[in-house]
Amino acid sequence: LRLARGPSRRPRCVREGVPYGLAMEQLKTGIQQAEVAAEALKLTTKTGIELDRRRQGNRECLRALRKQDIALAERQPGDPKPPANSFQFRPGGVICRMTRGEALHSLEQDQQRIENDIMENELAKKKALKNLNDKGGVPDTVGQGLLNAFVNLKANNSGKKQNEEDIGSGDDA
């Protein structure tokens, strides 16, 4: 936006020949789009935290059950025997009693599902960050190269990072 003087000598705002009212509508629309993109990024971050919390809880349960199995295998006569059954909290506040083997299997399946959800959420978070940047919501102190490096990183099975071919729209500008 710049200040210009018209024939009436009254100042008016123009943006590359666009009338003031239309320029304000474009600015308002741009701000609203940036807010929506920021909310999407915030939501994916919150989802990631929740998934990480669940993953850590599953890890703790799996470790406790495996320690019981190790203790059972190394049990000496006279040592207390670990319980044959375990209890699990299921969605909806239901408590289920099952054998340790069933509990291990159930937790391992849940753990794999959570890992897949975390990977999907990370991709969604990167897309949301790229979308926010496209809307102009990322500060100028974050360079385009750094942003692209973050968005295009992908974790492989060994935990190293490598560039991902094409994350979303296929635009290579």
N, C-alpha and C positions, 0 to 999 in steps of 0.2 A: 504494500500500500504506500502511496506517496501523496503528498499534498499538492494539489494543482489549483490554479485560478482559472475560472471560466470567464465568459464574456461579462457576467454580472459582477465580476471582481469579488465574488463570494467564494471562499475556499471550499473545495469539494475533494473527497477522497476518490482516487481512481487506482485501479490495479490493471495495468496493461490495457487500458481502454474499457475496463469493466466498471459499470456504475457502482456507486457506493453500496446500495442495498443488496445488489447481487454479490458483491465482494464480501459483505458481512455474512450472507447466507452460506457462501463457500467456506468461509472461516469457521462458522458455527458447525457446519457439516463435518469439516476436517477434525475439529476438536472432539465432536461426538464419536467419530470413527476411531480416533486415538484412544478415547476412554473405553470403548468397547474392546479394542485390542488389548489394552492394559488389563481389563477385567478378565479376559480370556487367559492372559499370562498369569495373573494372580490365582485363578482357579486351578490351572494346571500345576502351579507350584504347591498349592494347598493339597491337591490330590496326591502329588508326589510325596509329600511329607506323611500323609496318612498311609499310603502304600508302604513306605519305608518303615513306619511304626509297626505295621502288621507283619512285614517280613522279619523284623527283629524279634517280635514275639514268637513267630514260628520257629526261628532259629533257636531261641532259648528252650522251647518245648522239645524240639528235636534233640538238642544236646542232653537235656535231662533224661529223656527216654533212652537214648543211646548209652548214657552213663549207667543207667539201671541194667541194661543188657550186659555191659562190661562187668558190672559188679556181680551179676548172676553167673556169668561164665567163670569168674575168678573166685567164686564163693567157696569158703572153707566150711567144714562142718561146724555148726554152732553159730555161724553168722546169720543175721536176720535175712530172710528171703524177701526180695522186692515184691510188691503186689503184682498179681497176674493181670489185673485190669487197670485201666486208666480212665479218667474222666475228661471230656472235652466240652468246652462251651461252643455251641453252634449258633449260627445266626438266628435271631429271634429269641435269644435268652434260653435256649434249650440246652440242657446238660445231658450228654450221652456217655454211657458207660460202654467201653469196648476193650478188647485185648490190646496189649502193647503193640503187637504186630499190625493190627488194624489201624491203631492210632498213628503209628509211624507212616504207614502207607497213605493215610488220609492227609497227614501233615506234609508229606513230600509232594503229593499232588497239589495241595493248596499252595505250597511254596513255589512250585513251577508256574502255576497260574499267576501268582503275584509277581514273579520275575518277568513274565510276559507283559503283564499290565504296566509294570514300571518301565519297560522298554518302549511300549506304545506311548506312555505318558511323556517320556523324555522326547520322543519325536514330536508329539503335539506341543510340548513346551518350546522346542526349537522353532517350530512353525509359527507359534504365537509370537515369539520374540522377533522373528523375521517380519511378520505382519505388522507388529508394533513399530518396527524400524521403518517399514514402508510408509506407515501413516505419519512418521515424523515424531514418534514418541520417545526415541532413544536419544540421550544427550549427545551433543556434538563432540564431547570429550572422548566418546567411544568411536574409534575410527571404523570405517567400512571394512577394512581388512580384518580387524579383530572380531567384528561382529560376524563376518562371513566364516572366519575360522571356527568360531564357537558353534554356529548353526550347522556347519558341514562336518563336525566331528562325529565319529561313530565309535562306540566301544565294541571291540571284538571279544572273542571268548577268553583271550589271555589278559584282558584288562587294558591293553594298549589302545591308543587312539589312532584312527586313520581317517582320511578324507572319505566322505560318502559321495557317491557319484551324483545323484540328483535327488534332493529331498522332496521337493514338492512340485512347484509350478513348472519347472523345466526352463525358467528364464535364466539366461547367463548374460547379465548385463555388465 
